[in-house]
Each structure stands twice: as structure tokens, then as C-alpha cells.
Amino acid sequence: MSTGKLQHEELSIPSSQKHLKKAVAFIEALAKKMGFDKDATSNIAISLSEAVNNAILHGNKKDKKKQVHILVDMETEQMRIRVRDEGKCFFGTDVCCPLDPENLMKCNGRGIFILHSLMDEVNFRPAPGGGTEVEFIKRLADAGSSRGK
């Protein structure tokens, strides 16, 4: 799939959950600008919220001296979002399936599952300079139109 980069935006926030609203408002505005419909915009916002929350809690361990970095590439056919923490690297493979019977009643452990459920692609890798980067992609359902998935 050929995609052309239209615009790049970045936002960095301190590792505190009180900054989640700012991150969600940032991504919602960009998704609407790209032409994603209400459902797709909500899915992108939920996914970003999960990724940022994981970066704050698990990556940066709520260390307010560390930042969570959100990098967004708005391309002609898709939105590519990267969330980076400044903590210890995590590859997203060492988590339990929240659908397993022994995990159904747990209060946590659903963030990565949600990302995979709502986004078209999800990848984990070491972030440049340390930490973890999670990249997730949402494609426009009808590339070239203003309708989203």
C-alpha cells in the first residue's frame, strides 16, 4: 500500500495520568482533520489512551521526570501513531490473554488486547535512546474520501 506523508505532529506529556485528556484531545483533533468518522476517531482515541496509560504506568513507572512522547504521521490513506516512554524496553509479548478464564476478572491486562482489536496494525520495539515505542496504524476505510473506518 502506497501512502504519502501529509503532516507530522508531536506532543510530549509528563508521566502523569492527569495529562491523558490533553493527549486524547490532541489525537481526536488530528483524526477528525484526516476525515475519520466518529467511530474510527473514538477507536483511535481509546487506543491512544491505552498506549499512553501503559507508558505512564508500566514504562515510566509514574516518574514525573520522564516524558511520554506521541508522534503522529498523517498520511493520505492512514494515521500512524507512535507512543514512546523513557523506561525499560518491553516488547508486548509477555502479557496474558484477557480472554482466558483465569484472567476474566482481573482489573488490568487489557490495554494491548484493546490496541490489537481497534487498530489495523500494532507493533512494539525499542525506542530510540531507550524505553519502548508502540506503533499503531488506522487506515481510512475508503482512501481518498472523507469517510473513515
C-alpha positions in Angstrom: 0.0 0.0 0.0 1.4 3.3 -1.0 0.9 6.1 1.4 2.2 9.6 1.2 3.1 11.6 4.3 1.0 14.7 4.6 1.7 16.0 8.0 3.7 15.2 11.2 2.6 16.3 14.7 4.2 15.6 18.1 3.1 16.0 21.7 5.1 15.2 24.8 3.5 15.0 28.2 4.8 14.3 31.8 4.2 10.8 33.2 1.0 11.6 35.0 -2.5 10.4 34.2 -3.8 13.9 34.7 -2.3 14.7 31.2 -4.3 11.9 29.5 -7.1 14.3 28.5 -4.6 16.6 26.7 -3.3 13.6 24.7 -6.7 12.3 23.8 -7.9 15.8 22.7 -4.7 16.1 20.6 -5.4 12.8 18.7 -9.1 13.4 18.3 -8.5 16.7 16.6 -6.0 15.1 14.2 -8.2 12.1 13.4 -11.1 14.5 12.6 -8.8 16.6 10.5 -7.9 13.5 8.5 -11.5 12.6 7.9 -12.0 9.6 10.2 -15.7 9.1 11.1 -16.9 9.3 14.7 -16.4 5.5 15.4 -12.9 5.4 14.0 -12.0 8.6 15.9 -13.2 7.0 19.1 -11.2 3.8 18.4 -8.1 5.9 17.8 -8.6 7.9 21.0 -9.2 4.8 23.1 -6.1 3.1 21.6 -4.0 6.2 22.3 -5.4 6.5 25.8 -4.4 2.8 26.5 -0.9 3.2 25.0 -0.2 6.5 26.9 -1.6 5.0 30.1 0.7 1.9 29.7 3.7 4.2 29.0 3.0 6.2 32.2 2.3 3.3 34.5 4.5 0.5 33.1 7.2 2.2 31.1 7.9 5.3 33.1 6.6 3.9 36.4 4.8 7.2 37.1 8.2 9.0 37.2 7.2 12.7 36.6 10.7 13.4 35.4 10.1 11.2 32.4 8.0 12.1 29.4 5.6 10.2 27.2 6.1 11.2 23.5 3.3 10.9 21.0 4.3 11.1 17.3 1.7 11.2 14.6 2.2 10.9 10.9 -1.0 11.7 8.9 -0.6 10.0 5.5 -3.0 10.0 2.6 -4.5 6.6 3.5 -3.7 6.1 7.2 -2.7 7.6 10.5 0.5 6.2 12.0 0.8 6.8 15.8 3.9 6.1 17.9 3.9 6.4 21.7 7.3 6.3 23.4 8.2 6.0 27.0 11.5 6.6 28.7 11.5 3.4 30.8 12.7 -0.2 30.4 12.1 -1.8 27.0 9.0 -4.0 26.6 8.1 -6.0 23.5 4.3 -6.5 24.1 4.6 -10.3 24.0 4.8 -11.1 27.7 1.2 -10.4 28.6 -1.6 -12.8 29.5 -4.6 -13.1 27.2 -7.5 -11.2 29.0 -10.0 -13.7 27.5 -8.5 -16.7 29.3 -10.9 -17.8 32.1 -8.3 -17.2 34.8 -7.9 -13.6 33.6 -11.5 -12.5 33.0 -12.0 -10.9 36.4 -8.6 -9.1 36.6 -8.8 -5.3 36.7 -5.8 -4.9 34.3 -4.1 -6.5 31.4 -6.5 -5.4 28.6 -4.6 -2.5 27.0 -2.6 -4.4 24.4 -5.6 -6.5 23.6 -7.7 -3.4 23.0 -5.0 -1.9 20.7 -5.0 -5.1 18.6 -8.8 -5.1 18.5 -9.3 -1.5 17.5 -6.3 -0.7 15.2 -5.2 -2.2 11.8 -1.6 -2.8 12.9 0.2 -2.8 16.2 4.0 -3.1 16.7 6.3 -2.9 19.7 10.0 -2.1 19.5 12.8 -0.5 21.5 12.5 3.3 21.4 15.5 5.4 20.1 17.5 6.3 23.2 15.8 3.7 25.4 12.3 2.7 26.5 9.6 1.3 24.4 7.8 2.5 21.3 4.4 1.2 20.4 3.3 2.0 16.9 -0.3 1.6 15.8 -1.9 2.3 12.4 -5.5 3.1 11.5 -6.4 3.2 7.8 -9.1 5.2 6.2 -11.8 2.7 5.1 -12.2 4.4 1.7 -8.8 6.0 0.9 -9.3 9.3 -0.9 -12.7 10.1 0.6 -13.6 11.7 3.9 -15.2 8.6 5.3 -13.2 6.6 8.0 -13.3 3.0 9.1 
